Amino acid sequence: MIKINLLAEGKRPVVARRARPALVGGGAGPELANLLLVGGIVLGLLVAAGWWFMLAQKIKQKDREIVAAQKEVDELAQVIKEVEEYKAKKAELERKIEVINTLKDNQRGPVQIMDEVSRALPELLWLNNMEVAASTINLRGTAFNMSAVANFMDNLDKVEAFNEPILQDATQRAQGRGARTETYDFKLNLGYSFRKAPGGPGAAPAGAAGAAPAGAIGTAAAAKSANERGVE
């Protein structure tokens, strides 16, 4: 059995205890520091997470821009390819058109030459051979007199597309005994061009009316005059 002496306990002298100085914050210093530390760490993590999220969004935005730019580049590459194909087709078409026009000119040129030469043929003269080169015409024929040859050369010289004809040769053909007619074999050549002259329609053509005959034309004219006095 436990006995408690209450009297002895009550007689003890009362000793005044010193009051401990109060700590700032009501004695919660370490806890507040820890709380601030944890809050700082959490805040730093939040800031870092926010910064990382923002960078991730920027990266995604840049990736989307790169994809859009690549798509545009692919579309432009297709357009460029189509343009190059169009240019190639256009060049091929122009080449074909040029070939067709050249063929037409080549077909039309001999026809015009034949027409102009046939129009220039006078009486008492006929052609035996005609050779057409790239820019020259060689003619061989026979005439009853040299005046017909001179008329033929004059008529050819009046054609705008023809250059001045040049008489290469004129030979009297030997006739049999008793023949009363004489014939002359002649050769002449001339240049031609059916392209329009740079001076336009108003430019004076070669061998225009009023020009004095020279060279082979003068020789043919003299032969014509002599023939008119003697033969005709």
C-alpha positions in Angstrom: 0.0 0.0 0.0 1.4 3.4 -1.0 1.3 6.2 1.5 1.6 9.9 0.4 2.6 12.5 2.9 0.7 15.6 1.9 2.0 17.7 4.7 5.6 17.3 3.9 4.9 18.2 0.3 3.1 21.3 1.2 5.9 22.6 3.4 8.5 22.8 0.7 9.5 26.4 0.0 8.2 27.8 -3.3 11.1 28.6 -5.7 10.3 31.2 -8.4 11.1 29.9 -11.8 12.8 32.1 -14.3 10.7 32.8 -17.3 12.4 31.7 -20.6 12.7 34.3 -23.2 10.0 33.8 -25.8 11.2 32.8 -29.3 10.2 34.7 -32.3 7.3 33.2 -34.0 6.0 31.6 -31.0 8.8 29.0 -30.9 8.1 27.5 -34.4 11.5 28.6 -35.9 12.8 25.2 -37.3 9.4 24.2 -38.6 9.0 27.5 -40.4 12.4 27.2 -42.0 11.7 23.7 -43.1 8.4 24.9 -44.5 10.0 27.8 -46.3 12.7 25.4 -47.7 10.1 23.0 -48.9 8.0 25.8 -50.4 11.1 27.1 -52.2 11.9 23.7 -53.6 8.3 23.2 -54.7 8.2 26.7 -56.2 11.4 26.0 -58.1 10.1 22.8 -59.4 6.9 24.5 -60.5 8.9 27.2 -62.3 11.1 24.6 -63.9 8.1 22.6 -64.9 6.4 25.7 -66.3 9.6 26.6 -68.2 9.9 23.1 -69.6 6.3 23.1 -70.6 6.7 26.4 -72.4 9.8 25.1 -74.2 7.9 22.0 -75.2 5.1 24.1 -76.6 7.6 26.2 -78.6 9.3 23.1 -79.9 5.9 21.6 -81.0 5.0 24.9 -82.7 8.3 24.9 -84.5 7.8 21.3 -85.5 4.4 22.3 -86.9 5.9 25.2 -88.8 8.6 22.9 -90.2 6.0 20.4 -91.4 3.9 23.2 -93.0 7.0 24.7 -94.6 8.1 21.2 -95.9 4.6 20.7 -97.3 4.8 24.1 -99.1 8.2 23.2 -100.4 6.9 19.9 -101.8 4.0 21.7 -103.4 6.3 24.3 -104.9 8.6 21.5 -106.2 5.6 20.0 -107.9 4.7 23.3 -109.4 8.3 23.9 -110.5 8.3 20.4 -112.1 5.1 21.2 -114.0 6.5 24.5 -115.2 9.7 22.8 -116.4 7.6 20.2 -118.2 5.5 23.1 -119.7 8.6 24.9 -120.9 9.9 21.7 -122.5 6.6 21.0 -124.2 6.5 24.7 -125.4 10.0 24.4 -126.8 9.1 21.2 -128.5 5.9 22.7 -130.0 7.8 25.8 -131.2 10.4 23.5 -132.8 7.6 21.5 -134.6 5.9 24.8 -135.7 9.2 26.0 -137.1 9.8 22.7 -138.9 6.2 22.9 -140.4 6.7 26.6 -141.4 10.1 25.6 -143.0 8.4 22.8 -144.9 5.6 25.2 -146.1 8.2 27.7 -147.2 10.2 25.0 -149.0 7.0 23.8 -150.7 5.8 27.4 -151.6 9.3 28.5 -152.8 9.6 26.3 -155.9 5.9 27.0 -156.8 6.5 30.7 -156.7 9.8 30.3 -158.6 8.0 28.3 -161.3 5.2 30.8 -161.5 7.5 33.8 -161.7 9.8 32.2 -164.3 6.8 31.1 -166.4 5.4 34.6 -166.3 8.8 36.0 -167.4 9.1 33.7 -170.5 8.7 35.8 -173.7 7.8 34.6 -177.1 10.3 32.7 -179.2 12.1 31.2 -176.1 11.6 28.1 -174.1 13.5 26.5 -171.2 15.2 23.1 -171.4 16.3 22.8 -167.7 15.9 24.7 -164.4 17.9 23.9 -161.3 16.9 25.5 -158.0 19.4 25.5 -155.1 19.2 27.1 -151.7 19.5 30.7 -153.0 20.3 30.4 -156.7 18.5 29.4 -159.9 20.3 28.0 -162.9 18.4 28.1 -166.2 19.1 26.6 -169.6 17.1 27.3 -172.6 16.8 27.9 -176.3 15.7 31.0 -178.2 15.2 31.9 -181.9 17.1 35.2 -181.3 19.1 37.0 -178.7 16.4 39.7 -178.3 14.1 37.0 -176.8 16.9 36.2 -174.3 17.3 39.9 -173.4 13.5 40.2 -172.9 13.6 37.1 -170.7 16.4 38.6 -168.6 14.5 41.9 -168.3 11.4 40.2 -167.1 13.3 38.2 -164.5 15.0 41.4 -163.3 11.6 43.0 -162.7 10.6 40.3 -160.2 11.2 41.6 -156.7 12.3 38.3 -155.2 14.9 37.7 -157.9 18.4 39.3 -158.1 19.9 40.5 -161.3 20.2 37.6 -163.7 23.6 36.9 -165.1 24.1 35.5 -168.6 26.6 32.7 -168.4 26.7 31.6 -172.1 24.9 32.2 -175.3 25.8 30.0 -178.3 24.3 29.8 -181.7 23.4 26.3 -182.6 24.8 24.9 -185.8 22.1 24.3 -188.3 22.0 21.9 -191.2 22.3 22.9 -194.8 19.3 24.6 -196.1 18.0 25.6 -192.7 16.6 29.1 -192.6 16.0 29.4 -188.9 18.7 30.0 -186.3 18.5 29.1 -182.6 20.6 30.2 -179.6 21.3 28.0 -176.6 21.8 30.1 -173.4 22.6 29.6 -169.8 22.0 32.1 -167.0 21.7 32.1 -163.2 20.3 34.4 -160.6 19.9 34.6 -156.9 16.5 34.7 -155.1 14.9 35.2 -151.8 11.2 35.3 -150.9 11.9 36.9 -147.5 10.7 40.5 -147.1 13.5 43.0 -147.4 14.4 45.0 -144.3 13.4 48.2 -146.0 9.8 47.1 -146.3 7.4 47.4 -149.3 8.7 50.9 -150.1 12.2 49.8 -150.8 13.2 50.0 -154.4 13.8 46.5 -155.9 16.9 45.6 -157.8 16.7 46.5 -161.5 14.0 49.1 -161.1 12.6 50.9 -164.1 14.9 53.6 -165.3 18.1 52.0 -164.2 20.7 51.8 -166.9 21.5 48.2 -168.0 24.9 46.9 -167.1 27.0 43.7 -167.3 25.3 40.8 -169.0 22.0 42.7 -169.4 23.8 45.3 -171.4 25.5 42.7 -173.5 22.1 41.0 -174.2 20.5 44.4 -175.0 23.3 45.1 -177.6 22.8 41.6 -179.1 19.0 42.3 -179.2 19.6 45.6 -181.1 22.0 44.0 -183.5 19.6 41.0 -184.0 16.7 43.4 -184.7 18.8 45.2 -187.4 20.1 42.0 -189.0 17.7 39.1 -188.5 14.4 40.9 -188.1 
